[in-house]
Amino acid sequence: MNLPEKVTLIEVGPRDGFQFEKKIIPTELKLKIINGILDAGIRNIQVTSFVNPSIVPQMGDAEELINLLPKNKDAVFSCLVLNEKGLQRAENAGIKHVEISISASDTHSRKNSGMSFETAFAGAIKMIEFGKSRGMNIRAGIQCAFGCAYEGDISADRITQTAKIFAESGADIIAVSDTAGMGNPVSVKNVIEHLTPVICNLPIVIHLHDTRGLGLANVLSALECGINHFDTAIAGMGGCPFVPGASGNISTEDTANMMESMNIKTGIEIHKLAACSLMLETFFNKKFPGKIHRLYSGNRYD
């Protein structure tokens, strides 16, 4: 097997994970979790999203949280934006790394953003150009890249052409998401093989949900295709409120454990990360779908 020597896990729990929970997390606890993630060795964290707080109240403290983030010179804090207003808020808050994300599924796009695919696509291109003009690092994301709960299979050509234009418009990295958790190792390989030749040698991030229990199998398929950047969420938190039956992201601890067992370096101290997950399970009084963090139930941050 042709596998990388090391990978970068991008922690999306503080954004993708938290936004799925109804119980509002105090800003102080969010900050404590982010500091714990940093202490565990992760250096790339998606900390929030700039969205309408009346629709996603969990993200209503975005500016306050960003103002309180530690000034780690080697840490990359990023956020998600869905429209030009969100991008302007990110710029005003001083965030230099932003993700612009649209859905390849027209139906999901309308439910998730209130826009058709074509409208969202045109808006994303303008946002990339605006962000680059402001010196931002732009990650361009494509949701439902491996299938849609409403429309079924999504054309590989649509994914490829969308990514190609994003790259040509100035995006710094391309992210493809299995929003509905419908991907399998063969479809993951197929999408990556279509993408790679057309995105101007930009890095690819794979964002996987574990809805059907194939998350780590899909990770292995992506690794074999040369991918070494993955979105993960502590404890397997997350999900999309506009996808029926959606479950969380692949667990950061589970993914790191698999990587380390295969002699692929992550730079992560899993027991420290697990302590953050256990703290959140205590706060929410529930268990999250990840597995490895439960092996460290004796290790908690007070």
C-alpha positions as CSV (number, residue, x, y, z in Angstrom):
1,M,0.0,0.0,0.0
2,N,1.3,3.4,-0.9
3,L,0.5,5.5,2.2
4,P,1.8,8.9,3.4
5,E,4.2,9.1,6.3
6,K,2.1,11.7,8.0
7,V,-1.3,13.4,7.7
8,T,-2.9,16.6,8.8
9,L,-6.2,16.3,10.7
10,I,-8.2,19.5,10.6
11,E,-10.4,19.7,13.7
12,V,-13.9,20.9,12.8
13,G,-15.7,20.0,16.0
14,P,-15.9,23.6,17.3
15,R,-17.8,24.5,14.2
16,D,-19.4,21.5,12.5
17,G,-19.8,19.6,15.8
18,F,-21.1,22.4,18.0
19,Q,-23.5,23.9,15.5
20,F,-25.5,20.6,15.5
21,E,-26.2,20.8,19.2
22,K,-29.3,22.6,20.5
23,K,-27.9,23.3,24.0
24,I,-25.9,26.5,23.8
25,I,-22.3,26.1,24.7
26,P,-20.9,29.0,26.7
27,T,-18.1,30.9,25.0
28,E,-15.8,30.0,27.9
29,L,-16.3,26.3,27.4
30,K,-15.7,26.6,23.6
31,L,-12.4,28.4,24.4
32,K,-11.4,25.7,26.9
33,I,-12.1,23.0,24.3
34,I,-10.1,24.8,21.6
35,N,-7.2,25.2,24.0
36,G,-7.4,21.5,24.9
37,I,-7.3,20.6,21.2
38,L,-4.2,22.8,20.7
39,D,-2.6,21.2,23.7
40,A,-3.3,17.8,22.1
41,G,-1.1,18.8,19.1
42,I,-3.7,19.8,16.5
43,R,-2.7,23.0,14.8
44,N,-5.5,23.5,12.3
45,I,-9.0,24.2,13.8
46,Q,-12.2,25.4,12.3
47,V,-13.5,27.4,15.2
48,T,-16.8,28.9,14.1
49,S,-19.0,30.1,11.3
50,F,-20.3,33.5,10.4
51,V,-23.9,32.7,9.8
52,N,-27.3,34.2,10.8
53,P,-27.5,33.7,14.6
54,S,-31.2,33.5,14.4
55,I,-30.9,30.4,12.3
56,V,-27.8,28.9,14.0
57,P,-27.7,30.4,17.5
58,Q,-24.8,28.2,18.5
59,M,-22.6,30.4,16.4
60,G,-23.9,33.7,17.7
61,D,-20.7,34.4,19.6
62,A,-18.3,34.1,16.6
63,E,-16.7,37.6,17.0
64,E,-16.4,37.2,20.8
65,L,-14.8,33.8,20.5
66,I,-12.3,34.9,17.8
67,N,-11.2,37.8,19.9
68,L,-10.5,35.4,22.8
69,L,-8.5,32.9,20.8
70,P,-4.9,32.3,21.9
71,K,-2.2,34.0,19.8
72,N,-0.4,30.7,18.8
73,K,1.9,31.6,15.9
74,D,1.8,28.1,14.6
75,A,-2.0,27.6,14.9
76,V,-4.3,28.1,12.0
77,F,-7.8,29.1,13.0
78,S,-10.4,29.1,10.3
79,C,-14.1,29.7,9.9
80,L,-17.0,28.9,7.5
81,V,-18.8,31.6,5.6
82,L,-21.9,31.1,3.4
83,N,-22.3,34.5,1.8
84,E,-20.7,37.9,1.3
85,K,-22.0,39.3,4.6
86,G,-20.4,36.4,6.4
87,L,-17.1,37.0,4.6
88,Q,-17.2,40.6,5.5
89,R,-17.8,39.7,9.2
90,A,-14.8,37.3,9.0
91,E,-12.6,40.1,7.6
92,N,-13.7,42.5,10.3
93,A,-12.9,39.9,13.0
94,G,-9.4,39.5,11.6
95,I,-9.8,35.9,10.4
96,K,-7.4,35.2,7.5
97,H,-8.4,31.5,6.8
98,V,-12.0,31.0,5.6
99,E,-14.0,28.3,4.0
100,I,-16.5,29.0,1.3
101,S,-18.8,26.0,0.8
102,I,-21.6,25.2,-1.6
103,S,-23.6,22.1,-2.2
104,A,-23.3,20.2,-5.5
105,S,-26.9,19.1,-4.9
106,D,-29.5,21.7,-6.0
107,T,-32.1,20.3,-3.6
108,H,-29.7,20.3,-0.6
109,S,-28.4,23.7,-1.6
110,R,-31.9,25.2,-1.4
111,K,-32.6,23.6,1.9
112,N,-29.2,24.5,3.4
113,S,-28.6,28.0,2.1
114,G,-31.9,29.0,0.4
115,M,-30.2,29.2,-2.9
116,S,-30.1,27.1,-6.0
117,F,-26.8,25.5,-7.0
118,E,-26.2,27.9,-9.8
119,T,-26.9,31.0,-7.6
120,A,-24.7,29.6,-4.8
121,F,-21.9,28.8,-7.3
122,A,-21.9,32.2,-8.8
123,G,-21.8,33.8,-5.4
124,A,-19.0,31.5,-4.2
125,I,-16.8,32.6,-7.2
126,K,-17.3,36.3,-6.2
127,M,-16.5,35.5,-2.6
128,I,-13.3,33.8,-3.6
129,E,-12.2,36.8,-5.6
130,F,-13.2,39.2,-2.8
131,G,-11.4,37.1,-0.2
132,K,-8.2,36.9,-2.2
133,S,-8.3,40.7,-2.8
134,R,-8.2,41.0,1.0
135,G,-5.3,38.7,1.4
136,M,-7.3,35.8,2.8
137,N,-6.5,32.1,2.4
138,I,-9.6,30.6,0.8
139,R,-10.7,27.0,1.1
140,A,-13.4,26.2,-1.4
141,G,-15.7,23.4,-0.3
142,I,-18.1,21.2,-2.2
143,Q,-20.8,19.5,-0.1
144,C,-22.7,16.3,-1.1
145,A,-19.7,15.4,-3.4
146,F,-20.3,11.7,-2.8
147,G,-24.1,11.7,-3.0
148,C,-27.2,13.4,-1.8
149,A,-30.0,12.1,0.4
150,Y,-32.5,13.9,-1.8
151,E,-31.1,13.4,-5.3
152,G,-29.0,10.3,-5.0
153,D,-25.8,10.2,-7.0
154,I,-24.1,13.4,-8.0
155,S,-22.4,13.7,-11.3
156,A,-18.6,13.4,-11.0
157,D,-18.5,16.0,-13.9
158,R,-20.3,18.5,-11.7
159,I,-17.9,18.0,-8.9
160,T,-14.9,18.3,-11.2
161,Q,-16.1,21.4,-13.1
162,T,-17.0,23.1,-9.8
163,A,-13.6,22.4,-8.3
164,K,-11.8,23.4,-11.5
165,I,-13.5,26.8,-11.6
166,F,-12.9,27.3,-7.9
167,A,-9.2,26.6,-8.5
168,E,-9.0,29.0,-11.5
169,S,-10.8,31.7,-9.4
170,G,-8.0,31.7,-6.8
171,A,-8.9,29.1,-4.2
172,D,-5.9,27.9,-2.1
173,I,-7.3,24.5,-1.2
174,I,-10.3,22.3,-2.4
175,A,-12.4,20.4,0.1
176,V,-14.9,17.7,-0.8
177,S,-17.5,16.6,1.7
178,D,-19.6,13.5,2.1
179,T,-22.3,15.5,3.7
180,A,-24.9,12.7,3.6
181,G,-22.5,9.9,4.5
182,M,-23.2,8.1,1.2
183,G,-19.7,7.6,0.1
184,N,-17.9,4.3,-0.2
185,P,-14.3,3.4,-0.9
186,V,-14.9,3.1,-4.6
187,S,-16.8,6.4,-5.0
188,V,-14.2,8.2,-2.9
189,K,-11.4,6.9,-5.2
190,N,-13.5,7.9,-8.2
191,V,-14.0,11.5,-7.1
192,I,-10.4,12.0,-6.1
193,E,-9.2,10.6,-9.4
194,H,-11.4,12.9,-11.4
195,L,-10.4,15.9,-9.2
196,T,-6.7,15.6,-9.1
197,P,-5.9,16.4,-12.8
198,V,-8.0,19.6,-12.9
199,I,-7.3,21.6,-9.7
200,C,-3.9,23.1,-10.5
201,N,-2.0,20.9,-8.0
202,L,-4.0,22.4,-5.1
203,P,-4.2,20.3,-1.9
204,I,-7.4,18.3,-1.4
205,V,-9.2,18.0,2.0
206,I,-11.7,15.1,2.5
207,H,-14.5,15.8,4.9
208,L,-16.3,12.5,5.8
209,H,-19.4,11.7,7.8
210,D,-19.9,8.2,9.3
211,T,-23.6,7.9,8.7
212,R,-23.3,4.4,7.2
213,G,-20.3,3.3,9.2
214,L,-17.9,3.6,6.2
215,G,-16.0,6.7,7.5
216,L,-12.6,5.1,8.2
217,A,-12.9,2.7,5.3
218,N,-13.3,5.9,3.1
219,V,-10.3,7.4,4.9
220,L,-8.2,4.4,3.9
221,S,-9.3,4.7,0.3
222,A,-8.4,8.4,0.2
223,L,-5.0,7.7,1.8
224,E,-4.3,5.2,-1.0
225,C,-5.1,8.0,-3.5
226,G,-2.5,10.3,-1.9
227,I,-4.7,12.4,0.3
228,N,-3.1,13.6,3.5
229,H,-5.6,16.2,4.8
230,F,-8.8,15.2,6.5
231,D,-11.5,17.0,8.5
232,T,-12.4,15.2,11.7
233,A,-14.4,16.1,14.8
234,I,-13.7,15.3,18.4
235,A,-15.8,12.4,19.6
236,G,-17.5,12.1,16.2
237,M,-19.7,15.2,16.8
238,G,-21.6,16.9,14.1
239,G,-24.1,16.3,11.3
240,C,-26.2,18.4,8.9
241,P,-29.6,19.4,10.0
242,F,-30.8,19.4,6.4
243,V,-29.8,15.8,5.7
244,P,-32.3,13.1,7.0
245,G,-30.6,10.7,9.4
246,A,-27.3,12.5,9.2
247,S,-24.7,11.5,11.8
248,G,-21.5,13.0,12.9
249,N,-18.1,13.5,11.3
250,I,-15.5,10.8,11.5
251,S,-14.0,11.0,15.1
252,T,-10.7,12.7,15.4
253,E,-9.6,10.2,18.1
254,D,-10.7,7.2,16.0
255,T,-8.9,8.6,12.9
256,A,-5.7,9.4,14.8
257,N,-5.7,6.0,16.4
258,M,-6.1,4.3,13.0
259,M,-3.3,6.4,11.5
260,E,-0.9,5.8,14.4
261,S,-1.6,2.1,14.3
262,M,-0.5,2.2,10.6
263,N,2.6,4.1,11.5
264,I,1.3,7.3,9.9
265,K,2.2,10.3,12.1
266,T,-0.5,12.8,13.2
267,G,1.3,14.7,15.9
268,I,-1.7,14.2,18.2
269,E,-1.7,13.1,21.8
270,I,-5.0,11.1,21.7
271,H,-5.5,11.0,25.5
272,K,-5.5,14.8,25.7
273,L,-8.0,15.0,22.9
274,A,-10.2,12.4,24.5
275,A,-10.3,14.5,27.7
276,C,-12.0,17.3,25.6
277,S,-14.5,14.8,24.2
278,L,-15.4,13.5,27.7
279,M,-15.8,17.0,29.0
280,L,-18.4,17.7,26.2
281,E,-20.2,14.4,26.9
282,T,-20.5,15.5,30.5
283,F,-21.8,19.0,29.5
284,F,-24.4,17.6,27.0
285,N,-25.2,14.6,29.2
286,K,-25.0,12.3,26.2
287,K,-22.6,10.0,24.4
288,F,-21.2,10.9,21.0
289,P,-20.6,8.2,18.4
290,G,-16.8,8.1,18.5
291,K,-15.2,5.1,20.2
292,I,-11.6,5.7,21.2
293,H,-12.2,8.6,23.5
294,R,-14.1,6.3,25.8
295,L,-11.0,4.3,26.5
296,Y,-9.6,7.3,28.3
297,S,-12.6,7.9,30.7
298,G,-10.2,8.4,33.6
299,N,-8.5,11.4,32.0
300,R,-10.4,14.7,32.1
301,Y,-9.7,18.4,32.1
302,D,-11.3,20.0,35.2
